[in-house]
Amino acid sequence: MSILLPYGKRFIEIKQQKNITVFEPHFAKPLKNPSEKIKQSLKKPYGCPCLAEIVKRRKPRSVCIVISDHTRAVPSKIILNEIIKELINSGINKKGIFILIGNGTHRPTTEMEKLELVGKEILKDFFVFDHKATDSSMLINLENTDFYVNKRYLEADLKIVTGMIEPHFFAGFSGGRKGVCPGIAGMESIKIFHGFKFLESPYTKPGNLQNNPCHIFATEFAKKAGVDFLVNVTINKNKEITGVFSGEIEKAFFKGVDFCKKTSTCYTEKKYPVVITTNGGYPLDIDFYQSVKGMVTALEIVENNGIIICVSECREGIGSKDFKRILLEMNTPEQFIKKIKQPGCFLDVQWGVQPLVHVLRKAKIFLVSGLSKKDAQLCRCIKFSSINQALLEAYRQHGKNVEVAVIPEGPYTLFE
């Protein structure tokens, strides 16, 4: 049996296969004609009139379509093609359509990344631009609440949000309301969504929406900002579309969540001394900041004082300057938690470090990555140049007969 792990844009193989149990989602088969399925979903949505009927009733002069940024494997090009065709066929002037990239707090999108996201024709014919969470001139407050949203989005006559539904390490699932918060939210709102209190909640975990403060806040935010039509998809490990869920934001989102749960969930009551995980390959394993997601999945089944081996390319290094600065200034994980617990204290991208601390409290992290040994140490990880070297060290520490769990699609896997 060959066990392949996604690593950047390629795969690496586990050669040591003694006492190994593999947990992999039961991915649905790819749609034979995803474009046609998206087209049908625009005409027969969940919980609201079809997109053409909404256009007919509202007669919008401006349409904002929100898409995910370069860190997500959302097939935005295919989705946009069908939405734009439907809008133009319904009488919308193409000059009134603009595309907003929901960067959240991520870095700006390069021109090459924009080309990859939307394709040559859309980039040429439509205004495609980044959201900037820290630019107050781009933001507007919603009725004296904690909700700050992109001004161009709010002012659009018709608001369409796209995205992908998959397990998310603290919002429960991505997609739906997350396209708005944190996608096009202001930093003051993101500080709450990503804040210490929310992330310490026992309900803040992969696959859970019930009583999840991140989900509740983002849903309230999206409703207040307004979403006229949602188009979400699910994908498999080959990044192929397996389902399309369009319509009213909550009804379409929950339909997609139900589908995602069925295809993503693995079952085990056992805990393992050694767990191998990944961050799903490119683009999600683009840096260490993103790679914590795969580790959080492994937390569900690793023993206390166990080892998590994370396979993640990290082609862009550790992450943002703010993320690296926090790691540099962090004496111990507990000291970091004590600091951010203080009233009024908030560090930019602390939400990337807080889940890492949760992992470090329970297990050692072996990192198979392109990061340097020095950068891996800064991330509180032990660097290995290959998965098989990391496994040999795990065998040395826990014995050659130790049981090992493998999660090839780390962030896309749920456990019950």
FENVEN-V388149 format. One line per field, one symbol per residue. phi: phi as a letter, one per 30 degrees, with the letter a starting at -180 (. if undefined). psi: psi as a letter, one per 20 degrees, with the letter a starting at -180 (. if undefined). burial: b if it has 9 or more other ideal C-beta (glycine too) atoms within 8 Angstrom, else e. Layout:
BEGIN
phi->???
psi->???
burial->???
END
This chain:
BEGIN
phi->.ccccdbicbbbcdcdbdhccccbecedddddbdddddedddcbdciaddddddddddhdcbbcccbddddcddddedddedddeddddcjddddccbccdddhcddddddddddddcjdddddcbdcbddbdccddccbdchhcdccbedddddddbcccclbcaebdbdibdihdddcbcebddddddddecdeddddddddaeiccdiddddddddddddddjbdacbcbcbcdcicdcabbbkdeddddddddeddedccdcbacdccdbbcbbciidcdcdadedddedddededbddeidbccccadhdcidkddddddddddddbeddddeddddeidbcehddddedddedddcadccccadddeddddddibcdbdbdddddedddddcjdcddbcbcecedcccbb
psi->ppopppocjaqqpphokplpppopqmpqqqphnhghggghhhhmrpjrrrghhgggghlqhpppoprraiiqkpmhggggghggghgghjjpphiipqpppnicjrrqprhhhgghgiqggghhiqopqqqohiohiiqqqnlkajoprpghghiqhpopprapprqpiijfqaachihgoigkrrhhghhghjrgggiipiinrpjphpjohgggghggghgghpohppoqrqraijkqpiqpoqbpggggghghggggghiipqpqiqqqhppprrkjapihkhrhghihghhhghhhjqqpkappopopglhjbgbrhgghgghhiogqghhgghgihppippppkhihhghgghghhhqqopooriqrhghghhjkrppqiqhhggghhghhhiqijqppqpnhmfijpqq.
burial->eebbbbbbeeebbbebeeebbebbbeebebbeebbebbbbbbbebbebebbbebbbebebebbbbbbbbbbbbbbbbbbbbbbbbbbbebebebebbbbbbbbbbeeebeeebbbebbbeebbeebebeebebeeeebbeebeeeebbbbbbbbebebbbbbbbbbbbbbbbbbbbbbbbbbbbbbbebbbbbbbbebbebebbbbbbeeebbbbbbbbbbbbbbebebbbbbbbbbeebbbbbbbbbbbbbbebbbebbbebbbbeeeeebbbbbbbbbbbebbbbbbbbbbbbbbbbebbeeebbbbbbbbbbebbbbebbbebbeebeebebbbebbeeeeeebebbbbbbbbbbbbebbebbbbbebeeebbbbbbbbbbeebbbbbbbbbeebeeebbbbbbbbbbbbbbe
END
